[in-house]
Structures are given as structure tokens and as C-alpha cells.
Amino acid sequence: METKTIVRVNNVDIIATSDEQMIAIRPICEALGISVERQRKKIQEDEDLNSVAALRASTGADGKKYEMLCLPVRYIFGWLFTINPANVKPEAQEAVRVYRRSCYDALYQHFFGTQKRQLEQIRAEIALLEELADLNQQQQQLKQTIADKRKKLEQLRNERLKNEPQLFD
């Protein structure tokens, strides 16, 4: 099974299997100085994380293979977000705080950014509808002007073709 480094947590490489993209939580917990058993319990109690967690053979810090609780890479970031900076070892606290702030920013961008784009699209749609309404009004005016000009042209032709002298209009 081929592995690759996904990210570094507190100067520890976090490795995932390339075929399944599963990440063992033990190395992360050890790097942050938090209880592996407490995190395992937290994951098992979480309906969403528990449904995707699995035991997989992973390489430990000593280079040996161990069966470890793993999460898919797409869930690992959400799980990391639940870790309280006050519970990690002092040298990792600031990194966890920075990570959590990045998550808050990403969530804000995702949800507010979507709303902002929708508002911009609505404004653009309203502007186009107003332009179309103006153009339709101009089109109606042009049609009326064309109809008036045709009527005058028809009158001129009729008078010319009649060729009867008229004293008064």
C-alpha cells in the first residue's frame, strides 16, 4: 500500500494511503499532545465521523505497521476543527488557533461568498430587465413612428396618383 504525506501537524508528517486517502488519527493526536483514546471516543460518538471512520493498517512513528483508527481525508479537517486549542500541548496551541481561524474564514467565505455572488447576480439581472424594458419601449416608439411615416407616405402617393388639383387641404 503506497502512502503519501498530506500535511505536517506540529512538525509531524501526516500520512494517508494513496488508494483510499485514509488518515490515521494517532499520529495527529501524538503531535498535538492530546489523548488518542479521548479522540477515538469522540469520533465514535459522532454520528457523521463514526460512519466513515475505519481501522486500517498504518505505519507508526517507529516504522512498524499498526491497526489504527482512520478518517477519510475529506473529514479530517472537520475533525481537527473540533479540537480545543486549550487541550493541546503548549507549543501546538497557536497553530491550532490559527487553523481554527482559517476554518472560520473558509466557512464564512463559502456561505457569505455564495450569498454575495447571488446578490450580484440578482442586481445584474435587474439591470438587464430594466434595459430590456427600455428597449421594448423604444421598439414600440419606433414601430409607431414607422407606422406614422408609412401612413404619410401612402397619403403622398395617393395624392400624387390622383393628380387632381385641390384648392384647399
Disulfide bonds with the S-S distance in Angstrom:
none
